[in-house]
């Protein structure tokens, strides 16, 4: 099938691309990690944990497994590429130590409503190593044993089969996310990720057979040799697998920051107009197939918890993307992982040796972090509401934070006026509502409320298109 045609009266036009194609944050946090600093240390984290305990409530736990067997050239994740499986056990031992350290900081009985393993490739670990980490997590935190938590893991189908999926289900995982990126062979060769439809389908079918609550598939647009029509062929194949959730991420080409990306030839990348054509066509195709656009690049079936949370006004955004658990403080373990606890962010060291030395000495491996100010909390709420629900009720913000919205955000409202003229959003004295064209450019809208952005710092972020 060819790609749906999108005109200037629909989702975008060339002039819109030229004016709004700039770099900006994805707002998985506010403030973004650019504001983190090394004056935030272990004592600051302990103070944040104490505030978290005083507030109470459930927890979310994120565990980072950095190992990959091969490098995907597009990847910007913190990873260790190695074929030596012996490197995994020392890291598992360190994660177990950190789990013990973290567990001592949080009150007993705080249920773990959400758990996620990411990477890297978590299934780089052996079945026994995965059991070891999950057992340690259960010793130090109150894991749910009735399958009511949202316990998810990222899967590389090249590193898993039906047997692996059965083990994961036995460990308590009930959601999986699979990287697909693109089924086009030419694209796969250009990014060094050769992955067949058959091995992907095997994992999806196994997850359903094992009773997983949900399957999410991840695609990337903007990779070398992609076009609107070629991407639609991949998308049609993916839709036929009927995932519960689907993410279509924008490839951020930052070769000066991420060394593997230097193997991707810039001249092979689709231009911004073609990239937005891919995204606009994907939205149309997915909506035709019954999926709901959750936000930015996330889609879900109407009965999926993400779609339900958005309808209920309880959707949230964190370092794993959109989430149904806004009430959870997030405790993160492993190298480079980022916690969100007690009104503060903290990030572990990215270095394996430094990580080992810290946890072996009984120290939390914190490298940097940030304590949110009252102004940060206000702007974080505003940005989260816009990016999660595509609307903002000014009176609600005023009641929650004790401000006059019009005066406090006069500069932001002025900055949004050209977007109103371009029909990206509607503004009146009481509300902000993002229009269909604005949903593709939601990051631009959120940037108007970001007090830390400056022209010099924007190059640190990916392009919005």
C-alpha positions in Angstrom: 0.0 0.0 0.0 1.2 3.5 -0.7 1.2 6.2 1.9 -1.8 8.5 2.5 -1.3 11.9 1.0 -1.3 14.8 3.5 -1.8 18.3 2.2 -1.4 21.8 3.6 -5.0 21.6 4.9 -4.2 18.5 6.9 -1.4 17.8 9.3 1.4 19.8 7.9 2.7 21.9 5.0 6.3 22.7 3.8 6.2 26.2 5.3 5.3 24.8 8.7 8.3 22.4 8.5 10.7 25.3 7.7 9.5 27.4 10.7 9.2 24.7 13.3 12.0 22.2 12.5 14.3 23.0 15.3 15.9 21.1 18.2 14.2 20.7 21.5 13.7 18.5 24.5 11.4 15.4 24.6 10.3 16.4 28.1 10.6 13.0 29.7 11.5 15.2 32.6 11.3 18.8 33.5 13.8 20.3 34.1 15.7 18.2 31.6 18.9 16.3 32.4 20.9 19.3 31.1 20.2 21.0 34.5 21.6 18.1 36.6 24.7 19.0 38.5 27.4 17.2 40.5 26.7 19.1 43.7 23.8 16.8 44.1 25.3 13.8 46.1 24.3 10.8 48.2 23.2 12.9 51.1 20.9 14.9 48.8 19.4 11.7 47.6 18.9 10.4 51.1 17.1 13.6 51.9 14.9 13.1 48.8 14.1 9.5 49.9 13.1 10.8 53.3 10.7 13.3 51.7 9.3 10.5 49.6 8.7 8.3 52.6 7.0 11.1 54.4 4.6 11.5 51.4 4.2 7.7 51.1 2.5 6.0 48.2 3.5 3.3 45.7 6.9 3.1 43.9 8.2 2.5 40.4 11.5 0.6 40.0 13.7 0.9 36.9 16.7 -1.4 36.3 19.2 -0.7 33.6 21.0 -3.6 31.9 23.6 -2.0 29.6 24.9 -5.0 27.6 24.3 -5.6 23.9 25.7 -8.3 21.7 26.0 -6.0 18.7 25.8 -2.2 18.2 22.9 -0.6 16.3 24.3 2.4 14.7 21.4 4.7 15.5 21.4 3.9 19.2 22.0 6.8 21.7 21.4 4.6 24.9 24.0 4.0 27.5 25.3 0.6 26.6 28.2 -1.8 26.7 28.7 -3.7 23.4 30.3 -7.1 24.0 30.0 -10.7 23.0 31.6 -11.8 26.3 28.7 -13.0 28.4 31.1 -13.4 31.4 30.9 -9.6 31.8 27.3 -9.9 32.9 27.7 -11.6 36.3 29.9 -9.0 38.0 27.3 -6.4 37.0 24.5 -8.5 38.3 26.3 -8.8 41.6 26.6 -5.0 41.7 22.9 -4.4 40.9 22.0 -6.8 43.8 24.2 -4.7 46.1 22.6 -1.4 44.9 19.1 -2.9 45.4 20.0 -3.6 49.0 21.3 0.0 49.5 18.2 1.5 47.9 15.8 -0.8 49.8 17.0 0.5 53.1 16.0 4.0 52.2 12.3 3.4 51.6 9.6 2.5 54.0 8.4 -1.1 54.2 5.1 -1.9 52.5 5.3 0.7 49.7 3.9 -1.4 46.9 5.8 -1.5 43.6 3.0 -0.6 41.2 5.4 -0.3 38.2 8.6 -2.1 37.3 10.7 -1.8 34.2 13.9 -3.3 32.9 15.6 -1.4 30.1 19.0 -1.3 28.3 20.9 -2.2 26.4 19.4 -5.6 26.1 18.0 -7.0 29.4 17.8 -10.5 27.9 21.6 -10.4 27.3 21.5 -11.9 30.9 21.1 -15.6 31.4 17.8 -16.9 32.9 19.5 -17.5 36.2 20.9 -13.9 36.3 17.5 -12.5 35.6 16.1 -14.6 38.4 18.8 -13.3 40.7 18.0 -9.7 40.1 14.2 -10.2 40.4 14.7 -12.1 43.6 16.9 -9.3 45.1 14.3 -6.8 44.0 11.6 -8.8 45.9 13.8 -9.0 49.0 14.2 -5.3 49.3 11.0 -3.9 47.9 7.3 -4.9 48.1 6.7 -6.5 44.7 3.2 -7.4 43.9 2.6 -11.1 43.5 -1.0 -11.0 42.2 -0.1 -9.8 38.7 -1.8 -6.4 39.2 1.4 -4.3 38.9 2.6 -3.1 35.5 5.9 -5.0 35.2 7.6 -4.6 31.8 10.8 -5.4 30.0 12.4 -4.3 26.8 13.1 -7.2 24.4 15.4 -7.5 21.4 13.8 -10.4 19.4 17.2 -11.5 18.2 18.1 -12.2 21.9 14.9 -14.1 22.9 12.6 -17.0 21.9 9.5 -18.6 23.2 11.5 -20.2 26.1 12.8 -16.8 27.2 9.3 -15.3 27.2 8.1 -18.2 29.4 10.9 -17.4 31.9 10.0 -13.7 31.9 6.4 -14.5 32.6 7.4 -16.8 35.5 9.5 -13.9 36.9 6.4 -11.7 37.1 6.7 -9.6 33.9 3.4 -9.0 32.3 4.2 -6.4 29.6 7.0 -6.5 26.9 8.3 -3.9 24.5 10.0 -5.1 21.3 12.4 -3.1 19.2 11.5 -3.5 15.5 12.7 -0.1 14.0 12.1 -1.1 10.4 11.6 -4.4 8.4 13.1 -3.0 5.2 16.3 -5.0 4.5 18.2 -2.0 3.1 17.4 0.1 6.2 18.4 -2.8 8.5 21.8 -3.2 6.8 22.5 0.6 7.0 21.9 0.6 10.7 23.5 -2.8 11.5 20.3 -4.4 12.9 19.3 -7.4 10.8 16.0 -8.7 12.3 13.5 -10.8 10.5 9.7 -10.7 10.7 9.7 -14.4 11.7 11.8 -14.0 14.8 9.8 -10.9 15.8 6.5 -12.7 15.3 7.7 -15.6 17.4 8.2 -13.4 20.4 4.9 -11.6 20.0 3.0 -14.9 19.6 4.9 -16.4 22.7 3.9 -13.3 24.8 0.3 -13.8 24.0 0.5 -17.5 24.6 2.0 -16.9 28.0 -0.7 -14.4 29.0 1.2 -11.1 28.9 -1.1 -8.2 29.5 0.3 -6.1 26.7 2.8 -6.1 23.8 4.4 -2.9 22.6 6.4 -2.5 19.3 8.9 0.3 18.7 9.7 1.7 15.3 12.1 4.5 14.3 11.5 7.0 11.5 14.2 9.1 9.9 16.7 6.2 9.4 18.8 6.0 6.2 17.0 5.0 3.0 13.5 5.3 4.5 10.7 6.9 2.5 7.1 7.4 3.2 6.1 4.4 1.1 8.8 2.1 2.4 7.9 2.9 6.0 4.2 2.3 5.3 5.1 -1.3 4.3 6.8 -1.8 7.6 3.8 -0.2 9.4 1.3 -2.4 7.7 3.3 -5.5 8.7 3.4 -4.2 12.3 -0.4 -3.4 12.4 -1.1 -7.0 11.3 0.6 -8.1 14.5 -1.9 -6.1 16.4 0.3 -4.7 19.2 -1.4 -3.1 22.2 0.9 -0.1 22.0 3.1 1.2 19.3 5.9 3.9 19.4 7.3 5.6 16.4 10.4 7.4 17.5 12.1 10.2 15.6 15.7 9.3 14.9 18.0 11.9 16.4 21.2 12.1 14.3 23.8 13.5 16.7 27.1 11.9 15.5 29.3 14.3 17.4 27.7 13.0 20.7 27.1 9.3 19.8 30.0 7.6 18.1 28.2 4.7 16.5 26.0 7.2 14.5 29.2 8.2 12.6 28.7 5.1 10.6 25.4 6.4 9.2 25.8 8.6 6.1 24.0 11.9 6.5 23.2 12.0 2.7 21.2 8.7 3.1 18.8 10.2 5.7 15.3 11.4 4.6 14.9 15.1 4.7 12.7 16.9 7.2 9.8 17.1 4.8 9.9 13.3 4.1 10.3 12.6 7.8 7.2 14.6 8.7 5.4 12.9 5.7 6.3 9.6 7.3 4.9 10.6 10.7 1.8 12.2 9.3 1.1 9.2 7.2 1.7 6.9 10.1 -0.8 8.7 12.3 -3.4 8.5 9.6 -2.8 4.8 9.0 -2.8 3.9 12.7 -6.0 5.9 13.3 -7.6 4.1 10.5 -6.6 0.8 12.2 -8.3 1.9 15.4 -5.3 3.2 17.4 -5.4 6.3 19.6 -2.5 8.9 19.4 -1.5 9.2 23.0 1.1 11.9 22.3 4.2 12.7 20.4 5.1 9.3 19.1 3.0 6.9 21.2 -0.1 5.1 20.1 -2.4 2.6 21.8 -5.6 0.6 21.4 -8.6 2.4 22.9 -8.9 -0.2 25.7 -5.2 0.0 26.7 -4.4 1.5 30.1 -2.5 4.4 28.4 -5.6 5.4 26.4 -7.8 5.0 29.4 -5.5 7.1 31.6 -5.5 9.9 28.9 -9.3 9.9 28.8 -9.4 10.0 32.6 -6.8 12.9 32.8 -4.3 10.7 34.7 -1.7 10.2 32.1 1.9 11.0 33.1 5.3 11.3 31.4 8.6 10.1 32.8 12.0 8.8 31.7 10.3 5.7 30.2 7.9 7.8 28.2 4.1 8.0 28.8 3.0 6.2 32.0 -0.2 5.4 33.9 1.5 5.8 37.3 1.9 9.5 38.0 1.6 8.9 41.7 4.8 6.7 41.8 8.2 7.9 42.8 10.8 6.1 40.6 13.7 4.3 42.1 16.3 3.5 39.4 19.2 1.1 39.7 22.2 0.3 37.4 24.6 2.5 35.5 23.3 5.8 34.1 19.8 5.2 35.5 17.8 8.2 36.6 15.6 8.2 39.8 12.8 10.6 40.4 12.2 10.7 44.1 10.9 13.2 46.6 10.9 16.2 44.3 14.4 15.5 43.0 16.1 13.8 40.1 19.3 11.8 40.5 21.5 10.0 38.0 23.9 7.1 38.6 27.4 7.1 37.2 27.7 5.9 33.6 31.0 4.2 34.3 31.0 0.5 35.1 34.2 0.7 37.2 33.0 3.7 39.2 29.6 2.0 39.7 31.3 -1.2 41.0 33.6 0.7 43.4 30.7 2.7 44.9 28.3 -0.1 45.6 31.1 -2.4 46.8 32.0 0.3 49.4 28.3 0.6 50.4 27.8 3.9 48.7 25.0 4.9 46.3 26.6 5.4 42.9 25.1 8.8 42.3 27.0 11.1 39.9 24.6 14.1 39.6 21.1 15.3 40.2 18.7 18.2 40.8 16.2 19.3 43.4 13.2 21.0 41.9 12.2 24.5 43.0 8.6 25.7 43.4 8.9 27.3 39.9 10.1 24.0 38.5 7.2 22.2 40.0 4.8 24.7 38.4 6.3 24.5 35.0 6.7 20.7 35.2 3.0 20.4 35.8 2.1 22.7 32.9 4.3 20.9 30.4 3.2 17.5 31.6 -0.5 18.5 31.2 0.1 19.8 27.7 2.2 16.9 26.5 0.0 14.3 28.0 -3.5 15.6 27.5 -3.1 18.3 24.8 -5.0 20.8 26.8 -4.5 23.0 29.9 -7.1 24.5 32.2 -5.6 27.8 33.5 -8.0 28.0 36.5 -6.8 24.6 37.6 -3.2 25.7 37.5 -4.0 28.9 39.4 -5.9 26.9 42.1 -3.1 24.4 42.5 -0.2 26.8 42.6 -1.7 30.1 43.7 -0.7 32.2 40.7 -2.3 34.4 38.1 -1.7 32.4 34.9 -2.0 35.3 32.5 0.6 37.4 34.3 2.9 34.6 35.4 3.1 33.2 31.9 2.7 36.4 29.9 6.0 35.8 28.0 5.0 32.2 27.1 1.6 33.2 26.0 3.1 35.8 23.7 5.5 33.3 22.3 2.6 31.0 21.5 0.7 33.6 19.4 2.4 32.6 16.1 1.4 29.0 16.8 -2.2 30.1 17.3 -2.0 31.8 13.9 -0.6 28.6 12.4 -3.5 26.6 13.9 -1.3 24.5 16.1 -3.3 25.4 19.1 -6.3 27.4 20.4 -5.9 29.9 23.2 -8.6 31.8 25.1 -8.6 33.4 28.6 -9.3 30.1 30.3 -7.8 27.3 28.3 -5.0 26.1 25.9 -6.0 23.4 23.5 -3.6 21.7 21.1 -5.2 21.3 17.6 -4.4 18.2 15.3 -1.6 19.9 13.5 -0.1 21.0 16.8 0.1 17.4 18.1 2.9 16.7 15.7 4.8 19.7 17.1 3.9 19.3 20.7 7.5 19.8 21.8 7.5 23.3 20.2 4.5 24.2 22.2 5.9 22.9 25.5 9.2 24.8 24.9 7.4 28.1 25.4 7.0 27.2 29.1 10.6 26.1 29.6 12.5 28.7 31.5 15.9 27.1 30.9 16.1 26.9 27.1 18.5 29.1 25.3 19.8 29.1 21.7 23.2 27.9 22.7 21.9 24.9 24.5 19.4 23.7 21.9 21.9 21.8 19.9 22.1 19.3 22.8 18.6 18.1 21.8 17.2 16.2 18.9 15.2 17.9 16.1 11.4 17.9 16.8 10.8 16.7 13.2 
